[in-house]
């Protein structure tokens, strides 16, 4: 399966400092790709950004590719069609269990944990002119855009809406496209599962008035009881529309690597991303939690890539059991 590479970083000559720090390039690929998601979503902006950063720092050509999101990224990284990717813990667990809808029955056990990224909040947006300000306001049969088919949002948000008693027509598409459809009146609601601020929502705010709809305490509790998510608050400074934090739920995201990649290559890539958080935050504000101490958010869902495990053990004091490291 082929995907269009939208961003590619030109490989740069390694500096003397690089040679000192990452001298062993045995088995390194000549180039790499990072599976992201659709344009207009956080995965694309974040993933293309760290791909270019790693390419520049390591002197290896690489970039981000548009994909269908976490489920498809698990499949691409498992098969080696993408060296790196991004996923959320729910789709990761389903993929390893063989219940990924892209390849039912295939246990995707060759995708390894690389580094923690951020939490994905689940949030609902409607035009202010629609009068939809709460989940209870969503009309019967509402047209709801849930993101690309097979994405974290499309996998979990329809089930969450059903849990809350919402009756809807399900629509899929890229985030930028769905944002445009909402603005044009072709959708009533868009239900995002993406790191905040979601680029498509930020763009909508500039062009029109929107409501960013929070869950009630009861709705939040019901979703937590039924799904692998945690309580979350979208900060008031994430969007100009918000005047106070918005109650939500979230799921952790991890970068993943094909388990067969050389340990020295993966360790070097992890070092680029994790050693300078300010650079990552400049790529996307969601990276404020792309921190070494969040290594434990994997919680045994994915086996660690040996190179990544080595970096976190050496630099974050990570207590990663040997049986959670691939190949052990």
C-alpha positions in Angstrom: 0.0 0.0 0.0 1.4 3.4 -1.0 1.0 6.7 0.8 1.9 10.1 -0.4 4.9 11.6 1.3 4.0 15.2 2.0 7.0 16.3 3.9 10.6 15.1 3.4 13.7 16.4 5.2 16.9 16.6 3.3 19.7 14.6 5.0 22.4 16.8 6.3 26.0 16.0 6.8 26.7 14.7 10.3 28.7 17.0 12.4 31.7 16.1 14.5 29.6 16.3 17.6 27.1 13.9 16.1 29.8 11.5 15.1 31.1 11.5 18.7 27.6 10.8 20.1 26.2 8.4 17.6 29.2 6.8 15.9 27.8 3.4 15.3 25.6 3.4 12.2 25.7 -0.3 11.5 22.5 -1.3 9.7 21.0 2.2 9.7 18.4 2.8 7.0 19.2 5.2 4.2 15.9 6.9 4.8 12.8 6.7 7.1 9.2 7.6 7.2 6.9 8.4 10.1 3.3 7.4 9.8 1.1 10.3 11.0 -2.6 10.8 10.1 -4.7 13.2 8.0 -3.8 16.8 7.3 -5.4 19.3 9.8 -4.9 16.9 12.7 -2.3 17.0 15.5 -0.7 13.8 14.4 0.3 15.2 11.1 1.7 18.5 12.5 3.5 16.7 15.4 4.7 13.7 13.4 6.0 15.6 10.4 7.8 18.0 12.8 9.7 15.3 14.8 10.4 13.4 11.6 12.1 16.4 10.1 14.0 17.2 13.4 15.4 13.6 13.5 16.3 13.7 9.9 18.2 16.9 10.3 20.0 15.9 13.5 20.9 12.4 12.4 21.8 13.2 8.8 19.3 10.6 7.5 16.6 11.5 4.9 13.1 11.2 6.4 9.7 12.8 6.8 6.1 12.4 7.7 3.5 10.6 5.6 -0.3 11.0 5.6 -2.0 7.8 6.8 -5.3 6.7 8.3 -4.0 7.3 11.8 -3.1 5.0 14.8 -4.6 1.7 13.6 -3.0 2.0 10.1 0.3 3.2 11.7 0.4 0.0 13.8 0.0 -2.1 10.6 2.6 0.0 8.6 5.2 -0.2 11.4 4.5 -3.9 12.0 5.2 -4.8 8.4 8.1 -2.4 8.0 6.4 -0.2 5.4 7.0 2.6 7.7 10.0 2.7 10.1 8.3 4.9 12.6 4.7 5.8 13.5 2.4 7.2 16.1 -0.4 5.4 17.9 -2.7 5.6 21.0 -2.8 2.9 23.6 -6.3 1.7 22.8 -5.5 0.9 19.1 -2.1 -0.4 20.1 -3.7 -2.9 22.5 -6.3 -3.9 19.9 -3.6 -4.4 17.2 -1.5 -6.6 19.4 -4.6 -8.7 20.2 -5.4 -9.2 16.6 -8.5 -7.1 16.5 -7.2 -4.2 14.3 -9.9 -3.8 11.6 -7.2 -3.3 8.9 -6.0 -6.9 9.3 -8.4 -8.8 11.6 -6.7 -11.8 13.2 -3.2 -10.5 12.6 -1.4 -10.0 15.9 0.8 -6.9 15.2 3.7 -7.7 17.5 6.5 -6.2 15.5 5.7 -2.6 16.5 7.6 -1.4 19.6 7.3 1.5 22.0 9.6 4.4 21.2 8.8 7.4 23.3 5.7 9.0 25.0 4.1 11.8 23.1 1.0 13.3 24.7 -2.5 12.6 25.8 -5.3 12.7 23.2 -8.3 14.5 24.5 -11.7 13.6 23.1 -13.6 16.8 22.3 -16.7 17.9 20.5 -17.1 21.0 18.4 -20.1 22.6 16.8 -20.9 26.0 15.2 -22.2 28.5 17.7 -25.0 29.2 15.3 -26.2 25.6 15.6 -27.3 26.1 19.2 -25.5 22.9 20.2 -23.7 23.8 23.4 -23.9 20.4 25.3 -24.0 16.7 24.4 -27.7 16.7 25.3 -28.3 19.4 22.7 -27.1 17.2 19.8 -30.3 16.5 17.8 -31.5 13.0 16.9 -29.8 11.8 13.7 -27.1 14.5 13.8 -24.4 14.3 11.2 -21.2 13.8 13.1 -17.7 13.7 11.6 -15.5 11.3 13.5 -12.2 11.7 11.5 -10.5 9.2 9.2 -11.8 5.7 9.2 -9.8 3.5 11.6 -8.4 6.5 13.5 -8.6 6.6 17.3 -11.4 9.1 17.0 -13.4 6.9 14.6 -12.7 3.7 16.7 -13.8 5.1 20.1 -15.8 8.3 19.7 -18.9 6.7 18.0 -19.0 4.1 20.9 -18.7 6.9 23.4 -21.6 8.8 21.8 -23.7 5.7 21.8 -22.9 5.2 25.5 -24.2 8.8 26.1 -27.4 8.0 24.2 -26.6 10.1 21.1 -28.3 8.9 17.9 -26.2 10.0 14.8 -25.2 9.6 11.2 -21.6 8.6 11.1 -19.3 10.5 8.7 -15.6 10.1 8.0 -12.8 12.2 6.5 -9.7 14.1 7.1 -9.8 16.8 9.9 -9.4 19.7 7.5 -12.1 18.4 5.3 -14.5 17.8 8.2 -13.8 21.3 9.5 -14.8 22.7 6.2 -18.0 20.6 6.1 -19.0 21.8 9.5 -18.5 25.4 8.4 -20.5 24.8 5.2 -23.4 23.2 7.2 -22.8 19.7 5.8 -22.1 18.4 9.3 -23.8 19.3 12.7 -20.9 18.2 14.9 -17.2 17.2 14.7 -15.9 14.8 17.3 -12.1 15.0 17.6 -9.7 12.7 19.3 -6.5 14.7 18.8 -3.9 16.6 20.8 -4.8 20.1 21.6 -4.9 22.6 20.0 -6.3 20.7 17.0 -5.2 22.7 14.0 -8.6 22.3 12.2 -10.4 23.8 15.3 -8.0 26.6 15.6 -8.6 27.5 12.0 -12.4 27.3 12.5 -12.1 29.8 15.4 -10.5 32.3 13.1 -13.2 32.0 10.5 -16.4 31.6 12.5 -17.8 31.3 16.1 -17.7 27.8 17.5 -18.7 26.0 20.7 -16.2 23.6 22.2 -18.4 21.3 24.1 -17.3 19.8 27.4 -18.7 16.6 29.0 -20.7 16.9 32.2 -19.2 15.2 35.3 -21.8 12.4 34.8 -20.9 12.0 31.1 -17.2 11.9 31.9 -17.7 9.3 34.6 -19.8 7.1 32.3 -17.2 7.2 29.5 -14.4 6.4 32.0 -16.3 3.4 33.2 -16.8 2.0 29.7 -13.5 2.9 27.9 -9.7 2.8 28.5 -9.5 6.6 29.1 -8.6 9.0 31.9 -10.2 12.2 33.1 -8.7 15.3 31.3 -9.2 19.0 31.2 -8.6 21.0 28.0 -6.8 24.1 29.2 -8.5 27.5 28.7 -5.5 28.8 26.8 -5.7 26.0 24.2 -8.4 27.9 22.2 -9.5 31.5 22.1 -13.1 30.3 22.4 -12.6 28.8 25.8 -13.0 31.0 28.9 -12.4 28.2 31.4 -10.9 24.6 31.2 -13.2 22.1 29.4 -13.9 18.7 31.0 -12.9 15.8 28.7 -11.3 12.4 28.7 -8.0 11.4 27.1 -5.9 8.5 25.9 -2.1 8.4 25.8 -0.1 8.4 22.5 3.2 6.8 21.9 5.7 6.9 19.0 6.4 3.5 17.7 9.3 1.9 15.8 9.6 -1.3 13.8 11.1 -3.7 16.3 13.7 -4.9 13.8 15.4 -1.5 13.4 18.9 -1.2 14.8 19.0 -0.3 18.4 21.6 2.4 17.8 19.4 4.1 15.3 16.3 4.1 17.4 18.3 5.2 20.5 19.7 8.1 18.5 16.3 9.1 17.3 14.8 9.0 20.8 17.7 11.1 22.0 17.0 13.8 19.4 13.3 14.0 20.5 13.6 13.6 24.2 16.7 15.6 25.0 15.3 19.1 24.1 11.6 19.5 24.9 11.6 23.2 23.9 12.3 22.2 20.3 9.4 19.8 20.4 7.0 22.3 21.9 7.9 24.7 19.1 6.7 22.0 16.7 3.4 21.6 18.6 2.2 22.6 22.0 0.9 19.1 22.7 4.6 18.1 23.1 4.7 19.8 26.6 4.2 16.2 27.9 6.7 14.6 25.6 8.9 14.2 28.6 11.3 11.4 29.8 9.3 10.8 33.1 6.2 9.8 31.1 7.9 6.6 29.9 5.7 4.7 32.3 2.5 5.7 30.4 3.2 2.7 28.1 2.0 0.5 31.0 3.1 -2.7 29.4 0.8 -2.3 26.4 3.7 -2.4 23.8 7.1 -4.1 24.0 9.9 -1.6 24.2 12.3 -1.3 21.3 15.7 -2.2 22.8 17.3 1.1 21.7 14.5 3.1 23.2 14.5 1.1 26.5 18.3 1.7 26.7 17.8 5.5 26.4 15.1 5.7 29.1 17.0 3.4 31.5 20.1 5.5 31.1 18.5 9.0 31.0 15.2 8.8 32.9 16.0 6.1 35.5 13.2 4.0 33.9 12.5 0.7 35.6 11.6 -1.3 32.5 11.4 -5.1 33.2 13.5 -7.2 30.8 10.5 -9.2 29.7 8.9 -5.9 28.4 11.8 -5.3 26.1 11.5 -6.8 22.6 13.8 -9.8 22.0 14.1 -10.7 25.7 
